[in-house]
Amino acid sequence: MTTNKKYDITPKVVDITEKEKGKISIQCDIWLAIDIKTGEIVGVYIGSRDTKGPQGLWYSLLPFYNDFIRQFYTSLLSGGLPQS
């Protein structure tokens, strides 16, 4: 077992169902949050473009990023970022 428990319990095999040949139509909106410094994907939501999309992305963020963003916006709303 690895240190990543979600990886361990995630199925690694995909069942594929044969489909009739012809045109297919797929609509899928993917929301990604990417750490600019590392290029790592830190949040993802697959779903609609309505308010559920950004909310789903917000809830998918790792706790560190979620806390950082919340503090950032709180400081902006309270008059700006503190001077360092």
C-alpha positions in Angstrom: 0.0 0.0 0.0 1.3 3.5 -0.9 1.1 6.6 1.3 -1.7 7.9 -1.0 -4.8 6.2 0.2 -7.1 7.6 -2.5 -4.8 6.2 -5.2 -4.8 2.8 -3.5 -8.7 2.6 -3.5 -9.2 4.0 -7.0 -9.9 1.4 -9.7 -7.2 1.1 -12.3 -9.3 -0.8 -14.8 -11.9 0.7 -17.1 -14.8 -1.2 -18.6 -15.4 -0.2 -22.2 -18.8 -0.8 -23.8 -18.9 -1.2 -27.6 -20.9 1.6 -29.4 -22.3 1.9 -32.8 -19.9 3.6 -35.2 -20.9 7.1 -36.2 -21.0 10.7 -35.0 -20.6 11.3 -31.3 -21.3 14.4 -29.4 -19.7 15.1 -26.0 -20.1 18.2 -23.9 -17.9 18.4 -20.9 -16.7 21.5 -19.0 -13.5 21.0 -17.0 -12.5 23.5 -14.4 -8.8 23.3 -13.3 -6.9 25.2 -10.6 -3.2 25.1 -11.4 -0.3 26.2 -9.1 1.6 28.8 -11.2 4.9 28.1 -9.5 4.9 24.3 -9.7 2.4 23.7 -12.6 0.6 21.1 -10.4 -3.1 20.7 -10.7 -4.4 21.5 -7.2 -8.1 21.4 -7.9 -10.5 20.0 -10.6 -14.2 19.9 -11.2 -15.9 18.4 -14.1 -19.4 19.7 -14.6 -21.6 22.6 -15.7 -20.9 26.2 -16.5 -23.4 27.5 -14.0 -22.6 28.4 -10.4 -22.0 24.7 -9.6 -18.8 24.8 -11.7 -16.8 27.4 -9.7 -18.3 26.1 -6.4 -17.2 22.6 -7.3 -13.7 23.8 -8.2 -13.5 25.7 -4.9 -14.5 22.6 -2.9 -12.0 20.5 -4.7 -9.0 22.7 -3.8 -6.5 21.3 -1.4 -7.1 22.8 2.1 -3.8 24.9 1.9 -5.0 26.6 -1.3 -8.5 27.1 0.0 -7.3 28.7 3.2 -4.8 30.9 1.3 -7.4 32.2 -1.2 -9.9 32.8 1.7 -7.3 34.9 3.6 -6.3 36.8 0.4 -9.9 37.8 -0.4 -10.7 38.6 3.2 -7.7 41.0 3.3 -8.7 42.6 0.1 -12.3 43.2 1.4 -10.9 44.7 4.6 -8.9 47.4 3.0 -6.0 45.7 1.2 -3.1 43.4 1.9 -0.9 44.0 4.9 2.5 45.6 4.1 5.4 43.2 4.7 
